[in-house]
Amino acid sequence: MEKYSQYRDRGSGIAPFFPVPSQPSGVAIPLHIFLFVLRLPILLTVTLSYFFVFAWLPIGSLGKKAALWLILGTPGIWWIDLQIDGVKKGSLAKHHQNRLPQPGSIIASSFTSPIDSLYLAAIFDPIFTASYPSTRQLQRISLFGAILRALLPPQPSPPPGAKLTDLAALLRAHPDRCVVVFPECTTTNGRAILPFSPSLLSAPPRAKIFPISLRYTPGDITTPLPGAYFSFLWNLCSKPTHCIRVRIAECTHNSSTSASTSTSSSPSSLSPASSSAVRLPALPPNSYATNFLDVLQAAEELSASSGSDASGAEGLSAPEKKVLDLIGEALARLGRVKRVALGVREKANFVEAWGRKRK
């Protein structure tokens, strides 16, 4: 794996694009084969029936959610471990309006598997979008498109002819729905949070943004590599059961609009040249106990990560970066992982290198 060392984060050594290895079946291989042969036809029948029949029938949101839960339950996804920031177990009903995404709110979700979109659709019935690292606009996609996107190669830019919009326009057009954004723009193996697209900055200031982390046990149903259709179906249908660990953070807002307005109107605002400079972190009072070389290394890593095209941070103001950092830190804390500087471009190069290895 030394040839793939460039696709590990330099600070932490985390490799977010490597597939998660499955546990050896051992003596349980006959059971896994039986479950796969039994479940796969049922799963395909239920899934195709939903997307080609039930999704177009006037059965209401409740009927569609029931069909989606049937799709989730067929491969054994029964155990949902749900925790919400600031809510004790057993007291969710008292805080339901403030702690869960409601119509008119935005969900900033982690992106690791096709199951992400299925679960979010079964719970919130949202509008799905596709984000890109180079633009604040996003593309509205269907539930099937969101599922398929988790198995497709990373897309650094919108496809030709794509109809782009922004979060404010989507919320105005659909005030009775919430909107799902995958700000990482591509899937990972669930072991890191990638730099964010600036698409979240198109949210109106009053809209609530809920970071939601989805993790799976076993973790081999994540799809960091595109085209892993058979391995995904095998890992999904051959295991007796799967667990989804869902963590929902407290809502935040896009305060960058008002902050940038007040900053630009202030006579003491920084010039563009001074605002783009990389500042060294402040030394603690006992600076003699701090290795200044570590401070310089941290500054270099900060400069490298901010210069990456995958972060979408080029041309962003300090308040805008603060909003993205706040949501990114919340997702990393919920998933108990770290943020890395690898983005869409690095994943595209990794996929190309991985494909050459397979040949």
C-alpha positions as CSV (number, residue, x, y, z in Angstrom):
1,M,0.0,0.0,0.0
2,E,3.0,2.3,-0.1
3,K,2.1,3.4,-3.6
4,Y,-1.1,4.8,-2.2
5,S,0.5,6.8,0.6
6,Q,-0.2,10.0,-1.2
7,Y,-3.9,9.3,-0.8
8,R,-3.6,9.3,3.0
9,D,-4.0,12.5,5.0
10,R,-0.6,13.8,5.8
11,G,-1.6,14.9,9.3
12,S,-3.5,11.8,10.6
13,G,-2.5,9.1,8.1
14,I,-6.2,8.3,7.5
15,A,-7.2,6.8,4.1
16,P,-10.8,7.8,3.5
17,F,-11.0,6.1,0.0
18,F,-9.9,2.6,0.8
19,P,-12.7,0.0,0.8
20,V,-13.5,-1.5,4.2
21,P,-12.5,-5.2,4.3
22,S,-15.2,-7.7,5.2
23,Q,-14.7,-10.2,8.0
24,P,-14.0,-13.7,6.7
25,S,-17.1,-15.8,6.7
26,G,-15.3,-19.0,7.8
27,V,-17.7,-21.8,8.7
28,A,-20.6,-19.4,8.3
29,I,-20.2,-19.2,4.5
30,P,-23.1,-21.6,3.8
31,L,-25.4,-19.3,5.9
32,H,-24.1,-16.2,4.1
33,I,-24.7,-17.8,0.7
34,F,-28.2,-18.9,1.7
35,L,-29.1,-15.4,2.9
36,F,-27.7,-13.8,-0.2
37,V,-29.6,-16.1,-2.5
38,L,-32.8,-15.6,-0.5
39,R,-32.7,-11.9,0.0
40,L,-31.4,-10.6,-3.3
41,P,-34.4,-11.4,-5.5
42,I,-36.7,-10.0,-2.8
43,L,-34.7,-6.9,-2.5
44,L,-34.5,-6.3,-6.2
45,T,-38.3,-6.9,-6.6
46,V,-39.2,-4.6,-3.8
47,T,-36.8,-1.9,-4.9
48,L,-37.9,-2.0,-8.6
49,S,-41.6,-2.1,-7.6
50,Y,-41.1,1.1,-5.5
51,F,-39.2,3.1,-8.1
52,F,-41.3,2.1,-11.1
53,V,-44.7,1.7,-9.5
54,F,-45.3,3.0,-6.0
55,A,-43.2,6.1,-6.3
56,W,-45.7,7.3,-9.0
57,L,-48.9,6.4,-7.2
58,P,-50.8,8.8,-5.0
59,I,-50.2,6.8,-1.8
60,G,-49.0,9.7,0.2
61,S,-45.9,10.2,2.2
62,L,-46.8,7.6,4.8
63,G,-47.2,4.9,2.1
64,K,-43.9,5.7,0.5
65,K,-42.1,5.7,3.8
66,A,-43.6,2.3,4.6
67,A,-42.3,1.0,1.2
68,L,-38.9,2.4,1.9
69,W,-38.8,0.7,5.3
70,L,-39.6,-2.5,3.6
71,I,-36.6,-2.0,1.3
72,L,-34.4,-1.3,4.3
73,G,-35.7,-4.3,6.3
74,T,-35.3,-6.9,3.5
75,P,-31.4,-7.1,3.9
76,G,-31.7,-7.0,7.7
77,I,-31.3,-3.3,8.6
78,W,-33.4,-3.4,11.7
79,W,-31.3,-1.9,14.5
80,I,-31.2,2.0,14.4
81,D,-29.1,3.6,17.2
82,L,-30.4,7.2,17.3
83,Q,-28.9,10.0,19.4
84,I,-29.7,13.7,19.3
85,D,-27.5,16.4,20.8
86,G,-29.0,18.0,23.9
87,V,-31.8,15.4,24.2
88,K,-31.8,12.8,26.9
89,K,-33.2,9.3,26.0
90,G,-36.9,9.1,26.6
91,S,-37.5,12.9,26.3
92,L,-37.4,13.4,22.5
93,A,-41.1,14.3,22.3
94,K,-40.5,17.4,24.5
95,H,-37.9,18.8,22.1
96,H,-39.2,17.4,18.8
97,Q,-39.8,20.8,17.1
98,N,-36.4,22.1,17.8
99,R,-34.1,19.1,17.7
100,L,-35.1,17.3,14.5
101,P,-35.2,18.5,10.9
102,Q,-38.6,20.0,9.9
103,P,-40.0,21.3,6.6
104,G,-37.9,24.3,5.6
105,S,-34.7,23.1,7.2
106,I,-31.5,21.7,5.6
107,I,-29.8,18.4,6.4
108,A,-26.0,18.3,5.9
109,S,-25.4,14.6,5.9
110,S,-22.3,12.4,5.8
111,F,-22.0,10.4,2.5
112,T,-20.7,6.8,2.7
113,S,-23.3,4.4,1.2
114,P,-26.4,4.2,-0.9
115,I,-28.2,3.4,2.4
116,D,-27.8,7.0,3.4
117,S,-30.3,8.3,1.0
118,L,-32.8,5.4,1.7
119,Y,-32.7,6.0,5.4
120,L,-33.1,9.8,5.1
121,A,-36.0,9.4,2.6
122,A,-37.7,6.9,4.9
123,I,-37.5,9.3,7.9
124,F,-37.8,12.9,6.5
125,D,-39.1,12.6,2.9
126,P,-36.7,15.3,1.7
127,I,-35.5,16.8,-1.5
128,F,-32.0,15.4,-2.5
129,T,-29.3,17.5,-4.1
130,A,-25.9,17.0,-5.6
131,S,-23.1,19.3,-4.6
132,Y,-19.9,20.1,-6.5
133,P,-16.6,21.5,-5.0
134,S,-16.2,24.4,-7.5
135,T,-19.6,26.1,-7.2
136,R,-22.1,27.3,-4.6
137,Q,-25.0,26.1,-6.7
138,L,-26.3,22.5,-6.6
139,Q,-28.3,20.1,-8.6
140,R,-31.6,18.7,-7.6
141,I,-31.7,14.9,-8.0
142,S,-34.2,12.2,-7.3
143,L,-33.9,9.5,-4.6
144,F,-32.8,7.0,-7.2
145,G,-30.2,9.5,-8.4
146,A,-28.9,10.0,-4.9
147,I,-28.6,6.2,-4.4
148,L,-26.9,5.7,-7.7
149,R,-24.6,8.7,-7.0
150,A,-23.0,6.7,-4.1
151,L,-21.8,4.1,-6.6
152,L,-20.6,6.5,-9.4
153,P,-17.2,8.1,-9.8
154,P,-16.5,11.4,-8.2
155,Q,-17.7,14.4,-10.2
156,P,-15.5,17.5,-9.8
157,S,-17.9,19.7,-11.8
158,P,-21.6,19.6,-12.9
159,P,-22.3,17.6,-16.0
160,P,-23.1,19.6,-19.2
161,G,-26.7,20.7,-19.3
162,A,-27.3,20.2,-15.6
163,K,-30.0,22.5,-14.1
164,L,-28.4,24.2,-11.1
165,T,-30.1,26.1,-8.4
166,D,-29.4,27.1,-4.8
167,L,-30.8,26.2,-1.4
168,A,-32.7,29.5,-0.9
169,A,-34.6,28.9,-4.2
170,L,-35.3,25.2,-3.3
171,L,-36.7,26.2,0.1
172,R,-38.9,28.9,-1.4
173,A,-40.3,26.5,-4.0
174,H,-40.8,23.7,-1.5
175,P,-41.6,25.2,1.9
176,D,-43.2,21.9,3.1
177,R,-40.0,19.8,2.5
178,C,-36.5,19.7,3.9
179,V,-33.5,19.5,1.7
180,V,-30.6,17.1,2.0
181,V,-27.1,18.2,1.0
182,F,-24.0,15.9,0.8
183,P,-21.4,18.6,1.2
184,E,-18.4,16.2,0.8
185,C,-19.5,15.7,-2.8
186,T,-18.4,12.1,-2.9
187,T,-18.5,9.0,-0.8
188,T,-15.9,7.9,1.8
189,N,-15.4,4.8,3.9
190,G,-16.8,6.6,6.9
191,R,-13.4,7.1,8.6
192,A,-13.0,10.8,7.8
193,I,-14.8,14.0,6.8
194,L,-13.7,15.5,3.5
195,P,-13.5,19.3,2.7
196,F,-16.9,20.8,2.1
197,S,-18.5,22.3,-1.0
198,P,-19.5,25.9,-0.7
199,S,-23.1,24.9,-1.6
200,L,-24.2,25.2,2.0
201,L,-23.4,28.9,1.9
202,S,-26.4,29.4,-0.4
203,A,-28.8,28.7,2.5
204,P,-30.9,31.6,3.7
205,P,-29.8,33.0,7.1
206,R,-32.9,31.8,8.9
207,A,-32.9,28.3,7.6
208,K,-31.8,25.6,10.2
209,I,-29.0,23.4,9.1
210,F,-28.8,20.0,10.9
211,P,-25.5,18.0,10.6
212,I,-26.4,14.3,10.5
213,S,-23.8,11.5,10.7
214,L,-24.7,8.0,9.5
215,R,-22.4,5.1,10.3
216,Y,-22.8,1.3,9.8
217,T,-21.9,-1.8,11.6
218,P,-20.4,-3.8,9.8
219,G,-18.8,-1.0,7.9
220,D,-18.3,-2.9,4.7
221,I,-21.5,-1.7,3.2
222,T,-19.8,1.7,2.6
223,T,-18.9,2.4,-1.1
224,P,-15.8,4.6,-1.3
225,L,-15.0,3.1,-4.6
226,P,-17.3,3.5,-7.6
227,G,-18.8,0.6,-9.5
228,A,-18.8,-1.8,-6.5
229,Y,-22.3,-3.1,-7.3
230,F,-21.8,-6.8,-6.6
231,S,-19.6,-6.4,-3.5
232,F,-22.1,-3.9,-2.0
233,L,-25.0,-6.3,-2.6
234,W,-23.1,-9.2,-1.3
235,N,-22.1,-7.4,1.9
236,L,-25.6,-6.1,2.3
237,C,-27.6,-9.2,1.7
238,S,-25.3,-12.0,3.1
239,K,-25.0,-10.6,6.7
240,P,-27.8,-11.6,9.2
241,T,-28.3,-7.9,10.3
242,H,-26.9,-4.4,10.0
243,C,-26.9,-1.5,12.4
244,I,-27.2,2.2,11.5
245,R,-25.7,4.6,14.0
246,V,-27.5,8.0,13.6
247,R,-26.3,11.1,15.3
248,I,-28.0,14.5,14.9
249,A,-26.3,17.7,16.0
250,E,-27.9,20.9,17.1
251,C,-29.0,23.1,14.3
252,T,-26.8,25.9,13.0
253,H,-27.4,28.8,10.6
254,N,-25.7,30.4,7.7
255,S,-24.6,33.6,9.5
256,S,-21.9,34.4,6.9
257,T,-24.2,36.7,4.9
258,S,-24.9,39.1,7.7
259,A,-21.3,38.9,9.0
260,S,-19.8,39.6,5.6
261,T,-22.1,42.5,5.1
262,S,-21.2,44.1,8.5
263,T,-17.5,43.4,7.8
264,S,-17.6,45.0,4.4
265,S,-19.3,48.1,5.8
266,S,-16.8,48.5,8.6
267,P,-14.0,51.0,7.9
268,S,-11.5,48.8,9.7
269,S,-12.1,45.8,7.4
270,L,-9.0,44.0,6.1
271,S,-7.8,44.4,2.6
272,P,-8.0,41.4,0.2
273,A,-4.2,41.0,0.3
274,S,-4.1,40.9,4.1
275,S,-7.1,38.6,4.5
276,S,-5.7,36.0,2.2
277,A,-2.4,35.7,4.2
278,V,-1.9,32.6,6.3
279,R,-1.6,33.5,10.0
280,L,0.4,31.4,12.4
281,P,-1.6,30.1,15.4
282,A,-1.1,32.2,18.5
283,L,1.4,30.8,21.0
284,P,0.3,30.0,24.5
285,P,1.6,32.2,27.4
286,N,4.2,29.5,28.2
287,S,5.6,29.7,24.7
288,Y,9.0,28.3,25.8
289,A,7.1,24.9,26.3
290,T,5.9,24.9,22.8
291,N,7.8,23.6,19.8
292,F,7.7,26.3,17.3
293,L,8.4,23.8,14.5
294,D,5.1,22.2,15.3
295,V,3.4,25.6,14.9
296,L,5.1,26.1,11.5
297,Q,4.0,22.6,10.4
298,A,0.4,23.3,11.4
299,A,0.5,26.5,9.4
300,E,1.8,24.7,6.4
301,E,-1.0,22.0,6.6
302,L,-3.6,24.8,7.0
303,S,-2.3,26.6,3.9
304,A,-2.2,23.3,1.9
305,S,-5.8,22.4,2.9
306,S,-7.1,25.9,2.2
307,G,-5.5,25.8,-1.2
308,S,-7.1,22.5,-2.2
309,D,-9.7,22.9,-4.9
310,A,-11.8,20.1,-3.2
311,S,-12.4,22.3,-0.2
312,G,-14.1,24.9,-2.1
313,A,-12.5,27.4,0.2
314,E,-10.9,29.6,-2.5
315,G,-12.5,33.0,-2.5
316,L,-14.5,32.5,0.7
317,S,-14.5,35.1,3.4
318,A,-13.6,34.3,7.0
319,P,-17.3,34.2,8.2
320,E,-18.1,31.8,5.3
321,K,-15.2,29.5,6.2
322,K,-16.3,29.6,9.8
323,V,-19.8,28.4,8.9
324,L,-18.4,25.4,6.9
325,D,-15.9,24.7,9.6
326,L,-18.6,24.6,12.2
327,I,-20.7,22.1,10.3
328,G,-17.6,20.0,9.4
329,E,-16.5,19.9,13.0
330,A,-20.0,18.8,14.1
331,L,-20.0,15.9,11.5
332,A,-16.5,14.9,12.6
333,R,-17.5,14.9,16.3
334,L,-20.7,13.0,15.6
335,G,-18.9,10.3,13.6
336,R,-15.9,10.2,16.0
337,V,-13.6,10.8,13.1
338,K,-11.2,13.6,11.9
339,R,-11.4,16.0,9.1
340,V,-8.9,15.6,6.3
341,A,-7.5,17.7,3.4
342,L,-8.2,15.1,0.7
343,G,-11.1,16.0,-1.6
344,V,-12.8,15.1,-4.9
345,R,-9.7,15.6,-7.1
346,E,-7.6,13.3,-4.8
347,K,-10.4,10.6,-4.9
348,A,-10.6,10.8,-8.7
349,N,-6.8,10.2,-8.9
350,F,-7.1,7.4,-6.4
351,V,-9.8,5.7,-8.3
352,E,-7.7,5.9,-11.5
353,A,-4.7,4.5,-9.7
354,W,-6.8,1.7,-8.1
355,G,-8.2,0.8,-11.5
356,R,-4.7,0.5,-13.0
357,K,-3.8,-1.9,-10.1
358,R,-6.8,-4.1,-10.9
359,K,-5.7,-4.3,-14.6
